[in-house]
Amino acid sequence: MSALITTCASETVVLADYCVPRNEAERRHIEAHKYFLSQKRGYDVGWECASADWFERYAQRYREWRQRRMLERQAEQIYKHKFLRSIEEQRDLGMTAKFEWVRLYAASWREWYEREFYDHDDLNEGEVLDFDRL
């Protein structure tokens, strides 16, 4: 694994290959983190320092949040499908309808979700991410 070594206010920071944003949304979060970290320290900390700090402190929680959000949205679609199919059949289809959704729609829905929310977060209106509470 290659690494970039840089200095961040007398701290040595090692940026490994995995310290690369996966998408535009992560890059924007690092930019915002750079701004607030620079304000806190009183000088421009630079991309490398902010990126290393963000990855160390927030990347895992943020990525877990994105995964949970995706699974919540997927569950909503599954339950809608179950509801509509149960109405059609005039009986509760239960797991049969859920498995039907997975078989028929899961792959294309996931592709759609990844395209739709690749560059931004799946936030409800007015919702703000607080990384310290994720």
C-alpha positions in Angstrom: 0.0 0.0 0.0 1.4 3.4 -0.9 1.0 6.3 1.4 1.4 10.1 1.4 3.1 11.6 4.4 2.4 15.2 5.2 2.7 17.5 8.2 -0.3 19.0 9.8 0.6 21.6 12.5 3.6 19.6 13.8 1.6 16.4 13.6 2.7 13.8 11.0 -0.2 12.6 9.0 -0.1 9.5 6.9 -2.7 9.4 4.1 -3.1 5.8 3.0 -4.8 4.7 -0.2 -8.1 4.3 1.6 -8.1 8.0 2.6 -9.6 8.9 -0.8 -13.3 10.1 -0.9 -15.5 7.5 -2.4 -17.8 10.1 -3.9 -18.6 13.7 -4.3 -20.7 13.7 -1.1 -17.7 12.6 1.0 -15.5 15.2 -0.7 -17.9 17.9 0.2 -18.0 16.7 3.8 -14.2 16.9 3.9 -14.3 20.4 2.5 -16.7 21.5 5.2 -14.6 19.7 7.8 -11.5 21.5 6.5 -13.3 24.9 6.9 -14.4 24.2 10.5 -11.1 22.6 11.5 -9.2 25.7 10.1 -11.6 28.0 12.0 -10.9 26.1 15.2 -7.2 26.1 14.8 -6.9 29.6 13.4 -5.1 28.7 10.2 -5.7 26.9 6.9 -5.1 23.2 7.8 -5.0 22.1 4.2 -6.7 19.3 2.4 -4.4 16.5 3.5 -4.7 17.3 7.2 -8.5 17.8 7.0 -8.9 14.6 5.0 -6.8 12.5 7.3 -8.7 13.9 10.3 -12.1 13.3 8.7 -11.2 9.8 7.8 -9.9 9.0 11.2 -12.9 10.6 13.1 -15.9 10.4 10.8 -15.6 8.2 7.7 -16.7 4.9 9.2 -19.7 6.5 11.0 -20.7 8.4 7.9 -20.5 5.4 5.6 -22.5 3.3 8.1 -25.1 6.1 8.2 -25.3 6.1 4.4 -25.7 2.3 4.4 -28.4 2.4 7.0 -30.2 5.2 5.1 -30.1 3.1 1.9 -31.5 0.1 3.8 -34.3 2.1 5.3 -35.3 3.5 1.9 -35.2 0.0 0.5 -37.4 -1.4 3.3 -39.9 1.4 2.6 -40.1 0.2 -1.0 -40.5 -3.4 0.0 -43.3 -2.6 2.4 -45.1 -0.5 -0.2 -44.8 -3.4 -2.7 -46.1 -5.8 -0.1 -49.1 -3.5 0.7 -50.0 -3.0 -3.0 -49.6 -6.7 -3.9 -51.7 -7.7 -0.8 -54.5 -5.4 -1.9 -54.4 -6.9 -5.4 -54.6 -10.4 -4.0 -57.1 -9.3 -1.3 -55.0 -11.1 1.4 -51.8 -10.5 3.2 -49.0 -11.9 1.1 -46.4 -11.4 3.8 -42.9 -12.7 3.0 -44.0 -13.9 -0.5 -44.4 -10.3 -1.6 -41.2 -9.2 0.0 -39.2 -11.9 -1.7 -41.0 -11.0 -4.9 -39.8 -7.4 -4.6 -36.2 -8.6 -4.0 -36.4 -10.9 -7.1 -38.0 -8.4 -9.4 -36.7 -5.0 -8.2 -33.8 -5.1 -5.8 -31.0 -4.9 -8.3 -32.4 -2.1 -10.4 -33.5 -0.2 -7.3 -30.0 -0.4 -5.8 -28.5 0.8 -9.1 -31.0 3.7 -9.2 -30.3 4.6 -5.5 -26.5 4.6 -6.1 -26.9 6.9 -9.2 -29.4 9.2 -7.5 -27.5 9.7 -4.2 -23.9 9.2 -5.4 -23.0 12.9 -5.3 -25.1 14.0 -2.4 -26.7 12.7 0.8 -30.1 11.2 1.1 -31.4 13.8 3.6 -34.9 14.7 4.4 -35.7 18.4 4.0 -34.2 20.4 6.8 -32.1 17.4 8.0 -28.5 18.1 8.8 -25.8 15.5 9.5 -24.1 15.8 12.9 -21.1 13.5 12.7 -20.6 13.5 16.4 -24.1 12.0 16.8 -24.0 9.5 13.9 
